[in-house]
Amino acid sequence: MELGSGTGAVGICATAFEPSVLYLTDLEDYIKILEVNMEKNNAAAHGCLRVSKLAWGNLQDIDLISGIDTIIGS
């Protein structure tokens, strides 16, 4: 999972490590650009990219973190 992905560049590069799933997360305002960049890069990333809204302090959003074994902060 990449926290505060912005454009998703770091998370997209992290797909070189071949994760089964890699979540690109950020606030609602950044989700559209993340979705666009995911669509452009997901084939090269073997379909592992997912986009999700994540705002610290929001309990519903924070539930997404359970089960995540690596977190990238960029």
N, C-alpha and C positions, 0 to 999 in steps of 0.2 A: 504494500500500500504506500502510495506517495501522498503525503499531507501537503496541502497548499500547492497543488500542482500548477496553477496558473495556466500555461499553454500545454503542459504535460511533457515537455522535452526531456526532463530527467527520468520520469517514469517510462517513457517510450524507449530511451536508451537502456534502461534497466531490463528490458525484455531480452537483452542479449544473454542474460543469465537463465533464460528459459523457464520462468515461473509458470505454474499451472494457471494462475489467475493473478493479475496485477490491477489493483484499483487505483484510478486517478481520482483524487478527491479535492474539492475546494468548496467555497461558498457558492450559493445559487447564481451570483452574477457571472461566474466563470464557467459554468457548466456547458454552455453552448460552444465555446471555443474548445473545450476539452472533447466534446462529442465530435466536432469537426475533425480535430487532429487525430482522435482515436480512429475514426472511419478511414482517414487517409493512411494510417499506419498499422491497422490491426492485422491485415493480411501478412505483412512482413513480420509481425509479432506473433504469428501462429494463432491468432484469435484469442489471446489471453487477456487483452485489455478490457476493462470495465470502467465506467464513469459513475461516480456517485457524489451527491451533495454531502458535505460533512462540515458541520459547524460545532466547534467545541462548546460544551455547555448544553447542547441540545441532546437530551437523552435518547430520542429516537434515532438521531444520526449516529451517536456514539455506539449504539448497538451493532453497527456495521463492523466495528473493530474486533469484536470477539472472534477468536479463531484465526486472527492474522498473526503470522509468525515473524514478519519483518516489516518495519516501518521506515520509510525514507522521508526525511524532512528537508525540503530544499527551499 
